[in-house]
């Protein structure tokens, strides 16, 4: 089974603290690294947790508040110093040009690679990237400015060959690929050997959804239904429910309610307000609604 991990680089919020770094994550899919958000100091966090910068495939920016983008200039510069040659794709709202263009004006002639920007649609779900094994899409969240969540999905894997049955029916090697894709086999005398005799089901596809920042928004549930892992912001405890509403953020209980309604297998909460020195109250409120909840933390790795 291919690697599918989420690595937390930062899980704090807008106000800097010594406890948590600003938001950033890496999704490791079969040795390709996809970055979500890039708060201040993200490149140092990559070094601290031994994430290889040469494996960075692309960057996805949920929205353009500073705590989610202030790490970009430094990271982009370092990638050039390291000699990156392949294009870097950045998926973000179109206004990110106000950050990227001045950087390229200043650094452009020294850059070893090209940056390609792909604008997000804040109004509807949209496929962003796809290859033979994965697809990545965005969907709208509910925040003070245009904000998107991201869904990382494996595609269905080929069926597993039963070696003994292949040998028994003397099936030529040239037919193996189509049998793995579901084809039956017809013997020279015309007998049809059904695929379920020759194969076992492939590995079930895994799915990860990232939701930060957002107010409580049940309308996102169709996009994230049945995910294996859900990251949902939980900036506040329930005692700050009014503040959460005013700032278009969520409480831990609200995050848990979304996870339960979406039938997620596991919930990870983060984006903690700087007012909390202890996170037990946040975790306790979420677990009371959705027991399989964990706190995000710098360096934590969640495998799917």
C-alpha positions in Angstrom: 0.0 0.0 0.0 1.3 3.4 -1.0 2.3 6.0 1.7 -0.5 8.4 2.6 0.4 10.6 5.6 -0.4 14.1 6.9 2.5 15.9 8.7 1.6 18.9 10.9 4.1 21.7 10.6 2.0 24.3 12.3 -1.4 24.4 13.9 -1.6 27.8 15.6 -3.7 30.8 14.4 -3.1 34.5 13.6 -1.5 35.7 16.9 2.0 34.3 17.2 2.8 32.3 20.3 5.8 30.2 21.5 3.6 27.1 21.7 2.5 26.7 18.1 3.6 27.7 14.7 1.3 29.3 12.1 -0.7 26.9 9.9 1.0 24.5 7.5 0.8 20.9 6.6 2.4 18.4 4.3 0.4 15.6 2.7 2.8 12.8 1.7 1.3 10.8 -1.1 3.6 8.1 -2.4 6.7 10.2 -1.8 5.3 13.4 -3.3 4.8 16.2 -0.8 1.8 18.5 -1.2 1.9 21.6 1.1 -1.3 23.1 2.5 -0.8 26.7 3.7 2.5 28.2 4.4 2.6 30.2 7.6 5.7 32.1 8.8 8.6 29.8 9.5 7.3 26.9 7.5 10.6 26.2 5.8 12.3 25.9 9.2 9.6 23.4 10.3 10.3 21.4 7.2 14.0 21.2 8.2 13.2 20.5 11.8 11.0 17.5 10.9 13.3 16.3 8.1 10.8 16.9 5.2 12.8 16.9 2.0 12.2 20.1 0.0 13.2 18.4 -3.2 10.0 16.3 -2.9 7.7 19.3 -2.7 5.3 18.9 -5.6 2.9 21.9 -5.2 1.4 24.3 -2.7 -2.3 24.8 -1.8 -3.3 28.0 0.0 -6.7 28.0 1.7 -7.0 31.8 1.9 -4.9 34.9 2.0 -4.8 35.8 5.7 -1.2 36.4 6.8 -0.9 33.4 9.1 -1.4 31.2 6.1 0.9 32.8 3.6 3.7 34.8 5.3 6.1 31.8 4.9 5.9 31.7 1.1 8.6 34.3 0.2 11.3 32.6 2.3 10.3 29.1 1.1 10.3 30.1 -2.6 13.7 31.7 -2.2 15.2 28.7 -0.5 13.9 26.3 -3.2 15.8 28.4 -5.7 19.0 28.4 -3.6 18.7 24.6 -3.6 18.5 24.6 -7.4 15.0 23.5 -8.0 14.4 23.3 -11.7 10.9 21.9 -12.1 7.9 24.3 -12.2 6.2 24.9 -8.8 2.4 25.0 -9.0 0.7 27.2 -6.4 -3.1 26.9 -6.0 -4.5 30.0 -4.4 -7.1 32.8 -4.8 -6.1 35.2 -7.6 -5.3 38.0 -5.2 -2.1 36.2 -4.2 -0.5 38.0 -7.2 -0.2 41.0 -4.8 2.3 38.9 -2.8 3.9 36.8 -5.6 4.4 39.5 -8.3 6.5 41.9 -6.1 8.6 38.9 -4.9 9.2 37.9 -8.6 10.0 41.5 -9.5 12.7 41.5 -6.8 14.0 37.9 -7.2 12.8 36.8 -10.6 16.1 36.9 -12.5 17.7 34.8 -9.8 15.1 32.1 -9.6 16.1 28.7 -10.8 12.5 27.6 -11.5 9.1 29.0 -12.7 6.1 29.6 -10.5 2.7 28.8 -12.0 -0.4 30.2 -10.3 -3.7 28.5 -10.5 -6.7 30.5 -9.1 -9.1 28.8 -6.8 -12.9 29.1 -7.2 -14.4 30.2 -3.8 -17.9 29.4 -4.9 -17.9 25.7 -5.9 -16.1 22.5 -5.8 -13.3 22.2 -8.4 -10.8 19.5 -9.5 -7.3 21.0 -9.2 -4.9 18.1 -9.9 -5.2 14.5 -11.1 -2.8 11.7 -12.1 -3.2 8.0 -12.4 -3.4 7.4 -8.6 -4.7 10.6 -6.9 -7.0 13.5 -7.4 -7.0 16.8 -5.4 -10.0 19.1 -5.4 -11.1 22.3 -3.6 -14.4 23.3 -2.1 -15.8 26.5 -0.5 -15.6 27.2 3.2 -17.3 30.0 5.2 -14.9 32.6 6.4 -14.4 36.4 6.3 -12.7 36.3 3.0 -12.7 33.8 0.1 -11.6 30.5 1.6 -11.3 26.9 0.3 -10.9 23.5 1.8 -9.0 20.7 0.1 -9.8 17.1 -0.5 -7.1 14.6 -1.3 -8.3 11.3 -2.7 -6.7 8.1 -3.9 -8.2 6.5 -6.9 -9.3 2.9 -6.7 -6.3 0.6 -7.0 -6.2 -2.4 -9.4 -7.4 -5.7 -8.2 -4.9 -8.1 -6.6 -3.9 -11.1 -8.7 -4.2 -14.6 -7.1 -1.0 -16.1 -8.3 -2.1 -19.7 -7.9 -5.2 -19.2 -10.1 -3.1 -17.5 -12.8 -0.8 -20.5 -12.8 -3.7 -23.0 -12.7 -5.4 -21.6 -15.8 -2.0 -20.9 -17.5 -2.9 -17.3 -18.2 -0.3 -15.5 -20.4 1.6 -12.7 -18.8 0.3 -10.3 -21.5 -3.2 -10.6 -20.1 -2.4 -9.8 -16.4 -2.8 -6.0 -16.7 -6.4 -6.2 -18.1 -7.3 -8.9 -15.5 -6.1 -6.5 -12.7 -8.4 -3.9 -14.2 -11.4 -6.3 -13.9 -11.5 -8.3 -17.2 -12.5 -12.0 -17.3 -10.3 -14.6 -19.0 -11.5 -16.8 -21.8 -9.6 -20.1 -22.2 -8.7 -21.4 -25.7 -11.7 -23.7 -25.6 -14.1 -20.8 -24.9 -14.6 -21.2 -21.1 -15.0 -17.9 -19.3 -13.1 -17.6 -16.0 -14.7 -14.9 -14.0 -12.5 -12.1 -12.7 -13.5 -12.7 -9.0 -11.9 -16.2 -9.3 -8.6 -14.8 -10.5 -8.4 -11.7 -8.3 -9.1 -10.1 -4.9 -10.4 -6.5 -4.4 -7.8 -3.8 -4.5 -7.0 -1.6 -1.5 -9.9 0.7 -0.6 -9.1 4.3 -1.7 -8.3 6.7 1.2 -9.4 10.3 1.5 -8.2 13.3 3.5 -10.1 16.6 3.9 -8.6 19.9 5.2 -11.0 22.6 6.5 -9.4 25.7 7.9 -10.5 28.5 8.5 -14.2 28.3 8.6 -17.3 29.1 10.6 -19.6 26.3 11.5 -20.9 25.3 8.0 -23.0 22.1 7.6 -23.1 22.8 3.8 -19.6 21.5 3.5 -20.6 18.0 4.6 -21.3 16.6 1.1 -17.8 17.4 0.0 -16.2 15.6 2.9 -18.6 12.7 3.6 -17.0 9.4 4.6 -13.4 10.7 4.7 -10.8 8.7 6.5 -9.3 11.7 8.1 -10.7 15.2 8.6 -8.7 18.2 9.8 -11.1 20.9 11.0 -10.2 24.1 12.7 -11.2 24.5 16.3 -10.1 27.9 17.2 -12.3 28.2 20.4 -13.9 26.4 23.2 -17.7 26.5 23.5 -17.4 29.3 26.1 -16.3 31.6 23.2 -19.1 30.6 20.9 -20.1 34.2 20.3 -16.5 35.2 19.4 -16.3 32.2 17.0 -19.4 33.5 15.2 -18.1 37.1 15.0 -14.8 36.0 13.5 -16.1 33.2 11.3 -14.2 30.5 13.1 -15.4 27.2 14.8 -15.5 25.8 18.3 -14.2 22.3 19.0 -17.7 21.1 19.5 -18.8 22.4 16.2 -15.8 20.7 14.5 -16.8 17.5 16.1 -20.4 17.9 15.0 -19.3 18.3 11.4 -17.1 15.2 11.7 -20.0 13.2 13.0 -22.5 14.4 10.4 -19.9 13.7 7.6 -19.3 10.1 9.0 -15.5 10.8 9.1 -13.4 8.0 10.6 -11.0 10.3 12.5 -11.0 14.0 13.4 -7.9 16.2 14.0 -8.5 19.7 15.3 -6.2 22.7 15.2 -5.8 26.4 14.5 -5.9 27.1 18.2 -6.5 30.6 19.5 -3.6 32.1 21.3 -5.7 32.5 24.4 -5.3 28.8 25.2 -2.2 27.7 27.1 -3.8 24.4 27.8 -5.7 22.5 25.1 -7.4 19.9 27.2 -10.7 21.9 27.4 -10.8 22.0 23.5 -10.1 18.3 23.2 -12.6 17.3 25.9 -15.4 19.3 24.2 -14.7 17.6 20.8 -14.3 14.1 22.2 -17.7 14.4 24.0 -19.3 14.7 20.6 -16.9 12.7 18.3 -14.7 10.3 20.4 -12.1 9.6 17.7 -10.6 13.1 17.9 -7.0 14.1 18.3 -5.2 17.4 18.8 -2.9 18.6 16.0 0.6 19.3 17.1 3.8 20.3 15.4 5.6 17.2 14.2 2.6 14.9 14.5 2.1 12.5 11.7 -1.3 11.0 10.9 -1.3 7.9 8.7 -4.3 6.9 6.6 
